[in-house]
Amino acid sequence: MNRDNLHSSQSVLAGTMTLSGTTANSSDWVDTRGFDAARLAVITGAVTDAGAAAGFSFAMQESDTTANADATTVAAADILGSLSDLTVTADGDDNKLIGAVGYVGSSRYVRLTATGTTGTNAVVNVLGTLDYPSRAATTFVGTGVAAT
């Protein structure tokens, strides 16, 4: 039996990050207010160079405000799946869904931060999916919240 998931979830493009070298880059915030489940997926664009052998990888951050200064690293117990599965090490990983992680923490905002290694040159997109709204129905397309 098919069930309606269009009106009980929301997708948010949390941003396109351009990675260069070892400079960290963060997606926009995904606002989890009104939802009981959040998932962040990583989709590569052009990966000109994944970087040194370790490639580039991700960390998850949370906050109750949109201020960059308030961002903290999410505790491992509040992450479903493994951030290490999101590591990109191959230059040919263009336009691929790398994977996703879930968030079960209690902060209002959540985002991914990518950090490259020497030589990293890539474009990465983060897609947030919010499920189990407090009140149905929702709009399918949401908006990322820029950090302040």
C-alpha positions in Angstrom: 0.0 0.0 0.0 1.3 3.5 -0.9 1.1 6.3 1.7 1.3 10.0 1.2 4.8 11.2 2.2 4.6 14.4 0.2 2.6 16.2 2.9 4.4 14.7 5.8 8.0 15.7 4.9 10.0 18.7 3.9 13.2 18.9 1.8 15.6 21.8 2.3 18.6 22.6 0.0 21.0 23.6 2.8 23.5 25.0 0.4 26.2 24.5 -2.1 29.7 24.6 -0.6 32.8 25.2 -2.6 35.7 23.4 -0.9 39.3 24.6 -1.4 42.2 23.1 0.5 41.9 22.7 4.2 39.5 25.6 4.8 36.3 24.4 6.5 33.0 25.3 4.9 29.5 25.0 6.4 26.1 24.5 4.9 23.1 26.7 5.8 21.2 25.6 8.9 18.3 23.3 8.6 15.5 24.4 11.0 14.1 21.3 12.6 11.3 23.2 14.5 8.0 21.4 14.0 9.5 18.1 12.9 10.6 15.0 14.9 13.2 13.6 12.4 16.0 15.2 10.4 18.4 13.7 7.8 21.3 15.5 6.0 22.4 14.0 2.7 25.6 14.9 0.8 25.6 15.2 -3.0 28.8 16.0 -4.9 29.0 18.3 -7.8 32.3 18.6 -9.6 35.2 17.0 -7.7 38.2 18.4 -9.4 40.4 17.1 -6.7 39.3 15.2 -3.5 42.6 16.2 -2.0 45.3 14.2 -0.2 44.7 10.5 0.4 42.2 11.2 3.2 40.0 13.3 0.9 37.4 15.5 2.4 35.0 14.7 5.2 32.1 16.1 7.3 31.2 17.0 10.8 27.7 17.8 12.1 26.9 20.9 14.1 23.9 22.0 16.1 22.7 25.2 17.7 19.6 26.8 19.2 20.4 30.0 17.3 21.7 30.8 13.8 24.9 32.4 15.1 28.1 30.8 13.9 29.6 31.4 17.3 26.9 29.2 19.0 27.5 26.2 16.7 28.7 23.1 18.6 29.7 19.6 17.4 26.9 17.1 17.6 27.5 14.3 20.1 28.0 10.9 18.5 24.9 9.5 20.3 22.7 12.1 18.5 23.9 11.0 15.0 22.2 8.2 13.2 24.6 6.5 10.7 28.3 7.4 10.4 29.9 10.7 9.3 32.9 8.7 8.2 30.7 7.2 5.4 30.4 10.7 3.9 34.2 10.9 3.2 35.1 11.6 -0.5 38.5 10.3 -1.6 38.2 9.9 -5.4 38.6 12.7 -7.9 36.0 10.9 -10.1 33.2 11.1 -7.5 31.3 13.8 -9.5 27.5 14.2 -9.2 27.1 11.3 -6.7 24.8 10.9 -3.7 27.6 10.1 -1.2 25.3 9.2 1.7 23.2 10.6 4.6 23.2 10.9 8.4 20.3 11.4 10.7 20.0 13.8 13.6 18.2 12.9 16.9 19.4 15.8 19.1 17.3 18.4 20.7 18.7 21.6 19.1 16.6 23.6 16.7 19.2 24.0 14.0 21.5 21.4 12.4 24.1 21.6 9.6 27.1 19.9 8.0 30.6 21.3 7.9 33.1 20.0 5.3 36.8 20.1 5.7 39.2 19.2 2.9 42.8 18.1 2.8 45.7 19.5 0.9 44.7 20.0 -2.7 40.9 19.6 -2.2 38.9 21.4 -4.9 35.2 20.3 -5.0 31.6 21.4 -5.0 29.3 19.7 -2.5 25.5 20.1 -1.9 23.7 19.4 1.3 20.1 18.3 1.2 18.1 18.3 4.5 15.0 16.1 4.8 12.6 16.7 7.7 9.9 14.1 8.6 7.2 13.5 11.2 5.8 17.0 11.4 4.1 18.1 14.6 1.2 19.1 12.4 0.5 17.9 8.9 0.4 19.1 6.2 3.7 20.7 5.3 5.1 22.3 2.3 7.4 20.0 0.5 10.1 22.6 -0.3 11.7 24.4 2.7 14.4 27.0 2.9 17.9 26.8 4.5 18.7 29.4 7.1 21.9 31.4 6.6 24.2 31.5 9.6 24.6 34.9 11.2 
